[in-house]
């Protein structure tokens, strides 16, 4: 093996070690990091978390991904795919793939292909009837922007100009999210948005959905219906997703016993955490920790 090939091989071994994937955090350890979760969108309605490009990404295996932010994927060659419970989509040069927040899927790929991604948050909500994931045929001007962004990353995935990368990613997202193929909710519901924020901020407490409905000025039945129309899931399911996401973060990033993880994330006990966690992610908390904890 030549010296250049050896350096190239070692660099991607290091990339694999750095790449923790994006689960509860939008930062993978490989891309250019911008704003963390919790930052409110500006007038654009967008918060850019991370952008990245790996010229020869030969390891892209992240099972049971469930995250509170959006993703945009584009691959310049075939070789990777995203797998949902009842659907899978290969990433190809013919399509961009948009995955909204709170969607459970697996990232699968071992072939070395050029891989581009962006993670971000949105103030707007999708129409409940929008098909997910969102598959888009890229326009020429969108591909031009993607190529200009990827040119700002070197062979070891380091960003060479953060300001340009940020501005061009915001431009790309504003163009893509205006595509006519994407259906948005036309009537915002500030009361449901407020209730959603209340749940996300108080997930460790014993939240009463009926009391949350009352504080929103709605009957229980109307609240359930409006919440599902706005968020795509019922309030109890939304609460379980938030708790599961936080539990996943503690499982991977701390050494807390699973009993303590349950207590800190609003679950009454380990058994209940395990039951809900497996229902949402498809795996047990113990196996999730074993699979995703840093070695």
ZADO-1210 file (C-alpha; in nm, 4 decimals, padded with zeros to 6 digits):
<atoms>
<atom x="00.0000" y="00.0000" z="00.0000" code="UNK" pos="1"/>
<atom x="00.1370" y="00.3441" z="-00.0965" code="UNK" pos="2"/>
<atom x="00.1978" y="00.6159" z="00.1609" code="UNK" pos="3"/>
<atom x="-00.0885" y="00.8283" z="00.0213" code="UNK" pos="4"/>
<atom x="-00.3334" y="00.5360" z="00.0373" code="UNK" pos="5"/>
<atom x="-00.2164" y="00.4537" z="00.3901" code="UNK" pos="6"/>
<atom x="-00.2755" y="00.8132" z="00.5047" code="UNK" pos="7"/>
<atom x="-00.6150" y="00.8091" z="00.3340" code="UNK" pos="8"/>
<atom x="-00.7114" y="00.4828" z="00.5085" code="UNK" pos="9"/>
<atom x="-00.5961" y="00.6054" z="00.8502" code="UNK" pos="10"/>
<atom x="-00.7827" y="00.9333" z="00.8098" code="UNK" pos="11"/>
<atom x="-01.1104" y="00.7470" z="00.7619" code="UNK" pos="12"/>
<atom x="-01.0451" y="00.5209" z="01.0559" code="UNK" pos="13"/>
<atom x="-01.0172" y="00.8417" z="01.2572" code="UNK" pos="14"/>
<atom x="-01.3396" y="00.9736" z="01.1008" code="UNK" pos="15"/>
<atom x="-01.5212" y="00.6603" z="01.2118" code="UNK" pos="16"/>
<atom x="-01.3985" y="00.7142" z="01.5682" code="UNK" pos="17"/>
<atom x="-01.5066" y="01.0791" z="01.5593" code="UNK" pos="18"/>
<atom x="-01.8473" y="01.0132" z="01.4041" code="UNK" pos="19"/>
<atom x="-02.0896" y="00.9529" z="01.6915" code="UNK" pos="20"/>
<atom x="-02.3940" y="01.0017" z="01.4695" code="UNK" pos="21"/>
<atom x="-02.6788" y="01.2419" z="01.5420" code="UNK" pos="22"/>
<atom x="-02.9236" y="01.1059" z="01.7964" code="UNK" pos="23"/>
<atom x="-03.0453" y="01.3412" z="02.0704" code="UNK" pos="24"/>
<atom x="-02.7707" y="01.5872" z="01.9721" code="UNK" pos="25"/>
<atom x="-02.7479" y="01.7351" z="01.6207" code="UNK" pos="26"/>
<atom x="-02.3682" y="01.7254" z="01.6404" code="UNK" pos="27"/>
<atom x="-02.2105" y="01.4130" z="01.4908" code="UNK" pos="28"/>
<atom x="-01.8502" y="01.4888" z="01.5816" code="UNK" pos="29"/>
<atom x="-01.7550" y="01.5136" z="01.2146" code="UNK" pos="30"/>
<atom x="-01.9400" y="01.8110" z="01.0613" code="UNK" pos="31"/>
<atom x="-01.9205" y="02.1878" z="01.1068" code="UNK" pos="32"/>
<atom x="-02.1189" y="02.2681" z="01.4219" code="UNK" pos="33"/>
<atom x="-02.3306" y="02.5824" z="01.4462" code="UNK" pos="34"/>
<atom x="-02.6241" y="02.6307" z="01.6869" code="UNK" pos="35"/>
<atom x="-02.7293" y="02.3711" z="01.9499" code="UNK" pos="36"/>
<atom x="-03.0842" y="02.2624" z="02.0220" code="UNK" pos="37"/>
<atom x="-03.2943" y="02.5102" z="02.2160" code="UNK" pos="38"/>
<atom x="-03.2018" y="02.8154" z="02.0091" code="UNK" pos="39"/>
<atom x="-03.5180" y="02.9881" z="01.8856" code="UNK" pos="40"/>
<atom x="-03.5466" y="03.0412" z="01.5074" code="UNK" pos="41"/>
<atom x="-03.5031" y="03.3914" z="01.3680" code="UNK" pos="42"/>
<atom x="-03.7320" y="03.5493" z="01.1072" code="UNK" pos="43"/>
<atom x="-03.6316" y="03.2775" z="00.8596" code="UNK" pos="44"/>
<atom x="-03.7865" y="03.0143" z="01.0857" code="UNK" pos="45"/>
<atom x="-03.4629" y="02.8103" z="01.0639" code="UNK" pos="46"/>
<atom x="-03.1902" y="02.7061" z="01.3045" code="UNK" pos="47"/>
<atom x="-02.8847" y="02.5460" z="01.1423" code="UNK" pos="48"/>
<atom x="-02.7228" y="02.2871" z="01.3686" code="UNK" pos="49"/>
<atom x="-02.4609" y="02.1108" z="01.1565" code="UNK" pos="50"/>
<atom x="-02.3433" y="02.0688" z="00.7996" code="UNK" pos="51"/>
<atom x="-02.0975" y="01.8097" z="00.6823" code="UNK" pos="52"/>
<atom x="-01.9391" y="01.6387" z="00.3859" code="UNK" pos="53"/>
<atom x="-01.7318" y="01.3203" z="00.3816" code="UNK" pos="54"/>
<atom x="-01.5751" y="01.2587" z="00.0410" code="UNK" pos="55"/>
<atom x="-01.5536" y="00.8804" z="00.0891" code="UNK" pos="56"/>
<atom x="-01.7880" y="00.7845" z="00.3712" code="UNK" pos="57"/>
<atom x="-01.7422" y="00.4081" z="00.4045" code="UNK" pos="58"/>
<atom x="-01.9137" y="00.3689" z="00.7422" code="UNK" pos="59"/>
<atom x="-02.2663" y="00.5057" z="00.7926" code="UNK" pos="60"/>
<atom x="-02.4429" y="00.2632" z="01.0256" code="UNK" pos="61"/>
<atom x="-02.6607" y="00.4289" z="01.2902" code="UNK" pos="62"/>
<atom x="-02.9621" y="00.2195" z="01.3941" code="UNK" pos="63"/>
<atom x="-03.2726" y="00.3387" z="01.5822" code="UNK" pos="64"/>
<atom x="-03.2245" y="00.7081" z="01.5109" code="UNK" pos="65"/>
<atom x="-03.4935" y="00.9239" z="01.6743" code="UNK" pos="66"/>
<atom x="-03.4082" y="01.2925" z="01.6944" code="UNK" pos="67"/>
<atom x="-03.5693" y="01.6292" z="01.7719" code="UNK" pos="68"/>
<atom x="-03.4410" y="01.7946" z="01.4541" code="UNK" pos="69"/>
<atom x="-03.4576" y="01.7668" z="01.0741" code="UNK" pos="70"/>
<atom x="-03.2025" y="01.6227" z="00.8309" code="UNK" pos="71"/>
<atom x="-03.1232" y="01.6791" z="00.4641" code="UNK" pos="72"/>
<atom x="-02.9183" y="01.4083" z="00.2913" code="UNK" pos="73"/>
<atom x="-02.7605" y="01.4027" z="-00.0517" code="UNK" pos="74"/>
<atom x="-02.5152" y="01.1437" z="-00.1830" code="UNK" pos="75"/>
<atom x="-02.3170" y="01.1880" z="-00.5055" code="UNK" pos="76"/>
<atom x="-02.3108" y="00.8086" z="-00.5603" code="UNK" pos="77"/>
<atom x="-02.5245" y="00.5103" z="-00.4658" code="UNK" pos="78"/>
<atom x="-02.4320" y="00.2935" z="-00.1689" code="UNK" pos="79"/>
<atom x="-02.6212" y="00.4168" z="00.1410" code="UNK" pos="80"/>
<atom x="-02.9869" y="00.4005" z="00.2412" code="UNK" pos="81"/>
<atom x="-03.2307" y="00.5055" z="00.5127" code="UNK" pos="82"/>
<atom x="-03.4620" y="00.2367" z="00.6498" code="UNK" pos="83"/>
<atom x="-03.7972" y="00.3034" z="00.8165" code="UNK" pos="84"/>
<atom x="-04.0332" y="00.0465" z="00.9670" code="UNK" pos="85"/>
<atom x="-04.2295" y="00.0011" z="00.6415" code="UNK" pos="86"/>
<atom x="-04.0125" y="00.1749" z="00.3866" code="UNK" pos="87"/>
<atom x="-03.6539" y="00.2152" z="00.2767" code="UNK" pos="88"/>
<atom x="-03.4922" y="00.4620" z="00.0396" code="UNK" pos="89"/>
<atom x="-03.1517" y="00.4429" z="-00.1245" code="UNK" pos="90"/>
<atom x="-02.9547" y="00.7682" z="-00.1290" code="UNK" pos="91"/>
<atom x="-02.8634" y="00.8450" z="-00.4891" code="UNK" pos="92"/>
<atom x="-02.7502" y="01.1434" z="-00.6988" code="UNK" pos="93"/>
<atom x="-03.1053" y="01.1606" z="-00.8394" code="UNK" pos="94"/>
<atom x="-03.2694" y="01.2557" z="-00.5090" code="UNK" pos="95"/>
<atom x="-03.2366" y="01.4643" z="-00.1949" code="UNK" pos="96"/>
<atom x="-03.3944" y="01.3110" z="00.1174" code="UNK" pos="97"/>
<atom x="-03.5560" y="01.5220" z="00.3902" code="UNK" pos="98"/>
<atom x="-03.6338" y="01.3553" z="00.7235" code="UNK" pos="99"/>
<atom x="-03.8414" y="01.5595" z="00.9713" code="UNK" pos="100"/>
<atom x="-03.7949" y="01.5532" z="01.3483" code="UNK" pos="101"/>
<atom x="-03.9197" y="01.2656" z="01.5672" code="UNK" pos="102"/>
<atom x="-03.8934" y="01.0011" z="01.2928" code="UNK" pos="103"/>
<atom x="-03.7502" y="00.6584" z="01.3736" code="UNK" pos="104"/>
<atom x="-03.5142" y="00.5172" z="01.1097" code="UNK" pos="105"/>
<atom x="-03.1828" y="00.3386" z="01.0506" code="UNK" pos="106"/>
<atom x="-02.8890" y="00.4757" z="00.8509" code="UNK" pos="107"/>
<atom x="-02.7197" y="00.1940" z="00.6574" code="UNK" pos="108"/>
<atom x="-02.4075" y="00.2060" z="00.4442" code="UNK" pos="109"/>
<atom x="-02.0557" y="00.0638" z="00.4187" code="UNK" pos="110"/>
<atom x="-01.9606" y="00.1535" z="00.0609" code="UNK" pos="111"/>
<atom x="-01.7289" y="00.4564" z="00.0260" code="UNK" pos="112"/>
<atom x="-01.9499" y="00.7269" z="-00.1254" code="UNK" pos="113"/>
<atom x="-01.9473" y="01.1110" z="-00.1116" code="UNK" pos="114"/>
<atom x="-02.2010" y="01.1968" z="00.1602" code="UNK" pos="115"/>
<atom x="-02.3472" y="01.5428" z="00.2355" code="UNK" pos="116"/>
<atom x="-02.5813" y="01.6261" z="00.5232" code="UNK" pos="117"/>
<atom x="-02.7407" y="01.9138" z="00.7101" code="UNK" pos="118"/>
<atom x="-02.9194" y="01.9022" z="01.0466" code="UNK" pos="119"/>
<atom x="-03.1562" y="02.1846" z="01.1367" code="UNK" pos="120"/>
<atom x="-03.4720" y="02.2846" z="01.3238" code="UNK" pos="121"/>
<atom x="-03.7847" y="02.4554" z="01.1934" code="UNK" pos="122"/>
<atom x="-04.0577" y="02.6734" z="01.3368" code="UNK" pos="123"/>
<atom x="-04.3087" y="02.5487" z="01.0761" code="UNK" pos="124"/>
<atom x="-04.4907" y="02.2165" z="01.1025" code="UNK" pos="125"/>
<atom x="-04.5660" y="01.9688" z="00.8259" code="UNK" pos="126"/>
<atom x="-04.9168" y="01.8885" z="00.7155" code="UNK" pos="127"/>
<atom x="-05.0235" y="01.5645" z="00.8815" code="UNK" pos="128"/>
<atom x="-05.0780" y="01.4040" z="00.5382" code="UNK" pos="129"/>
<atom x="-04.7266" y="01.4790" z="00.4099" code="UNK" pos="130"/>
<atom x="-04.5447" y="01.1621" z="00.3067" code="UNK" pos="131"/>
<atom x="-04.2276" y="01.0928" z="00.5056" code="UNK" pos="132"/>
<atom x="-03.9421" y="01.0823" z="00.4200" code="UNK" pos="133"/>
<atom x="-03.9683" y="01.3646" z="00.1682" code="UNK" pos="134"/>
<atom x="-03.8014" y="01.2625" z="-00.1579" code="UNK" pos="135"/>
<atom x="-03.7048" y="01.5494" z="-00.3887" code="UNK" pos="136"/>
<atom x="-03.5410" y="01.5548" z="-00.7306" code="UNK" pos="137"/>
<atom x="-03.2781" y="01.8289" z="-00.6977" code="UNK" pos="138"/>
<atom x="-03.2939" y="02.1273" z="-00.9278" code="UNK" pos="139"/>
<atom x="-02.9739" y="02.2355" z="-01.1013" code="UNK" pos="140"/>
<atom x="-02.9374" y="02.5456" z="-00.8834" code="UNK" pos="141"/>
<atom x="-02.9788" y="02.3336" z="-00.5678" code="UNK" pos="142"/>
<atom x="-02.7019" y="02.1007" z="-00.6839" code="UNK" pos="143"/>
<atom x="-02.4834" y="02.4022" z="-00.7602" code="UNK" pos="144"/>
<atom x="-02.5203" y="02.5199" z="-00.3990" code="UNK" pos="145"/>
<atom x="-02.4529" y="02.1704" z="-00.2622" code="UNK" pos="146"/>
<atom x="-02.1348" y="02.1430" z="-00.4708" code="UNK" pos="147"/>
<atom x="-02.0174" y="02.4834" z="-00.3468" code="UNK" pos="148"/>
<atom x="-02.0807" y="02.3795" z="00.0139" code="UNK" pos="149"/>
<atom x="-01.8994" y="02.0479" z="-00.0201" code="UNK" pos="150"/>
<atom x="-01.6008" y="02.2271" z="-00.1751" code="UNK" pos="151"/>
<atom x="-01.5601" y="02.4009" z="00.1626" code="UNK" pos="152"/>
<atom x="-01.4655" y="02.0694" z="00.3299" code="UNK" pos="153"/>
<atom x="-01.1259" y="01.9024" z="00.2995" code="UNK" pos="154"/>
<atom x="-01.0444" y="01.5327" z="00.2626" code="UNK" pos="155"/>
<atom x="-01.0734" y="01.4716" z="00.6378" code="UNK" pos="156"/>
<atom x="-01.4182" y="01.6359" z="00.6592" code="UNK" pos="157"/>
<atom x="-01.2930" y="01.9577" z="00.8222" code="UNK" pos="158"/>
<atom x="-01.4734" y="02.2789" z="00.7291" code="UNK" pos="159"/>
<atom x="-01.2468" y="02.5411" z="00.5693" code="UNK" pos="160"/>
<atom x="-01.4844" y="02.8407" z="00.5939" code="UNK" pos="161"/>
<atom x="-01.7601" y="02.8316" z="00.8550" code="UNK" pos="162"/>
<atom x="-01.9197" y="03.1629" z="00.7569" code="UNK" pos="163"/>
<atom x="-01.9588" y="03.0666" z="00.3907" code="UNK" pos="164"/>
<atom x="-02.0806" y="02.7208" z="00.4875" code="UNK" pos="165"/>
<atom x="-02.3425" y="02.8667" z="00.7194" code="UNK" pos="166"/>
<atom x="-02.4730" y="03.1234" z="00.4717" code="UNK" pos="167"/>
<atom x="-02.4890" y="02.8774" z="00.1840" code="UNK" pos="168"/>
<atom x="-02.6644" y="02.6114" z="00.3931" code="UNK" pos="169"/>
<atom x="-02.9289" y="02.8633" z="00.5024" code="UNK" pos="170"/>
<atom x="-02.9758" y="02.9620" z="00.1370" code="UNK" pos="171"/>
<atom x="-03.0069" y="02.5955" z="00.0345" code="UNK" pos="172"/>
<atom x="-03.2605" y="02.5160" z="00.3054" code="UNK" pos="173"/>
<atom x="-03.4728" y="02.8215" z="00.2261" code="UNK" pos="174"/>
<atom x="-03.4903" y="02.7124" z="-00.1370" code="UNK" pos="175"/>
<atom x="-03.5557" y="02.3434" z="-00.0662" code="UNK" pos="176"/>
<atom x="-03.8211" y="02.4056" z="00.1989" code="UNK" pos="177"/>
<atom x="-04.0172" y="02.6230" z="-00.0454" code="UNK" pos="178"/>
<atom x="-04.0595" y="02.3322" z="-00.2861" code="UNK" pos="179"/>
<atom x="-04.4197" y="02.2750" z="-00.3870" code="UNK" pos="180"/>
<atom x="-04.3891" y="01.9031" z="-00.3058" code="UNK" pos="181"/>
<atom x="-04.3734" y="01.9854" z="00.0679" code="UNK" pos="182"/>
<atom x="-04.7072" y="02.0418" z="00.2381" code="UNK" pos="183"/>
<atom x="-04.7129" y="02.2648" z="00.5445" code="UNK" pos="184"/>
<atom x="-04.9771" y="02.3356" z="00.8041" code="UNK" pos="185"/>
<atom x="-05.1513" y="02.6531" z="00.6968" code="UNK" pos="186"/>
<atom x="-05.3002" y="02.7507" z="01.0326" code="UNK" pos="187"/>
<atom x="-05.0544" y="02.7751" z="01.3192" code="UNK" pos="188"/>
<atom x="-05.1853" y="02.6923" z="01.6653" code="UNK" pos="189"/>
<atom x="-05.0024" y="02.9000" z="01.9280" code="UNK" pos="190"/>
<atom x="-05.1858" y="02.7188" z="02.2089" code="UNK" pos="191"/>
<atom x="-05.0754" y="02.3753" z="02.0870" code="UNK" pos="192"/>
<atom x="-04.7209" y="02.5058" z="02.0303" code="UNK" pos="193"/>
<atom x="-04.7209" y="02.6377" z="02.3861" code="UNK" pos="194"/>
<atom x="-04.8489" y="02.3027" z="02.5160" code="UNK" pos="195"/>
<atom x="-04.5759" y="02.1206" z="02.3199" code="UNK" pos="196"/>
<atom x="-04.3069" y="02.3417" z="02.4738" code="UNK" pos="197"/>
<atom x="-04.4565" y="02.2835" z="02.8180" code="UNK" pos="198"/>
<atom x="-04.4303" y="01.9061" z="02.7712" code="UNK" pos="199"/>
<atom x="-04.0706" y="01.9288" z="02.6440" code="UNK" pos="200"/>
<atom x="-03.9662" y="02.1457" z="02.9381" code="UNK" pos="201"/>
<atom x="-04.1454" y="01.9410" z="03.2070" code="UNK" pos="202"/>
<atom x="-04.1059" y="01.5835" z="03.0835" code="UNK" pos="203"/>
<atom x="-03.9524" y="01.4747" z="03.4163" code="UNK" pos="204"/>
<atom x="-04.2749" y="01.5623" z="03.5998" code="UNK" pos="205"/>
<atom x="-04.6035" y="01.3748" z="03.6170" code="UNK" pos="206"/>
<atom x="-04.7786" y="01.5696" z="03.3402" code="UNK" pos="207"/>
<atom x="-05.1579" y="01.5565" z="03.3300" code="UNK" pos="208"/>
<atom x="-05.2843" y="01.5787" z="02.9724" code="UNK" pos="209"/>
<atom x="-05.6275" y="01.6860" z="03.0966" code="UNK" pos="210"/>
<atom x="-05.4712" y="01.9660" z="03.2997" code="UNK" pos="211"/>
<atom x="-05.2579" y="02.0688" z="03.0017" code="UNK" pos="212"/>
<atom x="-05.5749" y="02.0828" z="02.7899" code="UNK" pos="213"/>
<atom x="-05.7478" y="02.2964" z="03.0518" code="UNK" pos="214"/>
<atom x="-05.4547" y="02.5398" z="03.0632" code="UNK" pos="215"/>
<atom x="-05.4749" y="02.5604" z="02.6844" code="UNK" pos="216"/>
<atom x="-05.8389" y="02.6679" z="02.7127" code="UNK" pos="217"/>
<atom x="-05.9687" y="02.3601" z="02.5320" code="UNK" pos="218"/>
<atom x="-06.1782" y="02.0580" z="02.6147" code="UNK" pos="219"/>
<atom x="-05.9879" y="01.7324" z="02.6516" code="UNK" pos="220"/>
<atom x="-06.1280" y="01.5880" z="02.3271" code="UNK" pos="221"/>
<atom x="-06.0648" y="01.9044" z="02.1255" code="UNK" pos="222"/>
<atom x="-05.7125" y="01.9293" z="02.2657" code="UNK" pos="223"/>
<atom x="-05.6264" y="01.5709" z="02.1695" code="UNK" pos="224"/>
<atom x="-05.7597" y="01.6253" z="01.8190" code="UNK" pos="225"/>
<atom x="-05.5809" y="01.9592" z="01.7714" code="UNK" pos="226"/>
<atom x="-05.2534" y="01.8295" z="01.9158" code="UNK" pos="227"/>
<atom x="-05.2519" y="01.5277" z="01.6847" code="UNK" pos="228"/>
<atom x="-05.3314" y="01.7478" z="01.3855" code="UNK" pos="229"/>
<atom x="-05.0449" y="01.9814" z="01.4751" code="UNK" pos="230"/>
<atom x="-04.7763" y="01.7370" z="01.5963" code="UNK" pos="231"/>
<atom x="-04.8786" y="01.4219" z="01.4092" code="UNK" pos="232"/>
<atom x="-04.9074" y="01.2204" z="01.7321" code="UNK" pos="233"/>
<atom x="-05.1269" y="01.2309" z="02.0419" code="UNK" pos="234"/>
<atom x="-04.9960" y="01.4192" z="02.3500" code="UNK" pos="235"/>
<atom x="-04.9129" y="01.1014" z="02.5443" code="UNK" pos="236"/>
<atom x="-04.7114" y="00.9636" z="02.2525" code="UNK" pos="237"/>
<atom x="-04.5322" y="01.2974" z="02.2168" code="UNK" pos="238"/>
<atom x="-04.4454" y="01.2919" z="02.5882" code="UNK" pos="239"/>
<atom x="-04.3118" y="00.9354" z="02.5591" code="UNK" pos="240"/>
<atom x="-04.0986" y="01.0343" z="02.2595" code="UNK" pos="241"/>
<atom x="-03.9481" y="01.3263" z="02.4511" code="UNK" pos="242"/>
<atom x="-03.8741" y="01.1080" z="02.7538" code="UNK" pos="243"/>
<atom x="-03.7266" y="00.8339" z="02.5366" code="UNK" pos="244"/>
<atom x="-03.5032" y="01.0839" z="02.3580" code="UNK" pos="245"/>
<atom x="-03.3716" y="01.2172" z="02.6885" code="UNK" pos="246"/>
<atom x="-03.3240" y="00.8652" z="02.8237" code="UNK" pos="247"/>
<atom x="-03.1245" y="00.7729" z="02.5122" code="UNK" pos="248"/>
<atom x="-02.8953" y="01.0700" z="02.5723" code="UNK" pos="249"/>
<atom x="-02.8297" y="00.9659" z="02.9341" code="UNK" pos="250"/>
<atom x="-02.7751" y="00.6025" z="02.8371" code="UNK" pos="251"/>
<atom x="-02.5056" y="00.6945" z="02.5861" code="UNK" pos="252"/>
<atom x="-02.3372" y="00.9866" z="02.7589" code="UNK" pos="253"/>
<atom x="-02.3436" y="00.8874" z="03.1279" code="UNK" pos="254"/>
<atom x="-02.2769" y="00.5820" z="03.3410" code="UNK" pos="255"/>
<atom x="-02.5987" y="00.6181" z="03.5390" code="UNK" pos="256"/>
<atom x="-02.7753" y="00.2920" z="03.6248" code="UNK" pos="257"/>
<atom x="-03.0837" y="00.2379" z="03.4105" code="UNK" pos="258"/>
<atom x="-03.3004" y="00.2768" z="03.7224" code="UNK" pos="259"/>
<atom x="-03.1605" y="00.6286" z="03.7684" code="UNK" pos="260"/>
<atom x="-03.2066" y="00.7062" z="03.3997" code="UNK" pos="261"/>
<atom x="-03.5741" y="00.6145" z="03.4370" code="UNK" pos="262"/>
<atom x="-03.6123" y="00.8387" z="03.7415" code="UNK" pos="263"/>
<atom x="-03.4413" y="01.1360" z="03.5743" code="UNK" pos="264"/>
<atom x="-03.6555" y="01.1155" z="03.2601" code="UNK" pos="265"/>
<atom x="-04.0016" y="01.0886" z="03.4117" code="UNK" pos="266"/>
<atom x="-04.0511" y="00.7115" z="03.4017" code="UNK" pos="267"/>
<atom x="-04.1834" y="00.5542" z="03.7239" code="UNK" pos="268"/>
<atom x="-03.9416" y="00.2610" z="03.7092" code="UNK" pos="269"/>
<atom x="-03.6936" y="00.0712" z="03.4949" code="UNK" pos="270"/>
<atom x="-03.9527" y="-00.1776" z="03.3688" code="UNK" pos="271"/>
<atom x="-04.1780" y="00.0949" z="03.2336" code="UNK" pos="272"/>
<atom x="-03.8824" y="00.2741" z="03.0730" code="UNK" pos="273"/>
<atom x="-03.7743" y="-00.0502" z="02.9074" code="UNK" pos="274"/>
<atom x="-04.1235" y="-00.1200" z="02.7735" code="UNK" pos="275"/>
<atom x="-04.1698" y="00.2284" z="02.6261" code="UNK" pos="276"/>
<atom x="-03.8106" y="00.2549" z="02.5030" code="UNK" pos="277"/>
<atom x="-03.8322" y="-00.0720" z="02.3122" code="UNK" pos="278"/>
<atom x="-04.1725" y="00.0190" z="02.1666" code="UNK" pos="279"/>
<atom x="-04.0374" y="00.3453" z="02.0260" code="UNK" pos="280"/>
<atom x="-03.6819" y="00.2500" z="01.9249" code="UNK" pos="281"/>
<atom x="-03.7165" y="-00.1239" z="01.8695" code="UNK" pos="282"/>
<atom x="-03.4403" y="-00.2071" z="02.1179" code="UNK" pos="283"/>
<atom x="-03.3959" y="-00.2258" z="02.4949" code="UNK" pos="284"/>
<atom x="-03.2199" y="00.0481" z="02.6960" code="UNK" pos="285"/>
<atom x="-02.9378" y="-00.1897" z="02.7895" code="UNK" pos="286"/>
<atom x="-02.8729" y="-00.2935" z="02.4295" code="UNK" pos="287"/>
<atom x="-02.9003" y="00.0670" z="02.3119" code="UNK" pos="288"/>
<atom x="-02.6317" y="00.1682" z="02.5650" code="UNK" pos="289"/>
<atom x="-02.4064" y="-00.1209" z="02.4669" code="UNK" pos="290"/>
<atom x="-02.4407" y="-00.0392" z="02.0973" code="UNK" pos="291"/>
<atom x="-02.3985" y="00.3383" z="02.1076" code="UNK" pos="292"/>
<atom x="-02.1815" y="00.4233" z="02.4084" code="UNK" pos="293"/>
<atom x="-01.8320" y="00.5490" z="02.3231" code="UNK" pos="294"/>
<atom x="-01.5823" y="00.2643" z="02.3416" code="UNK" pos="295"/>
</atoms>
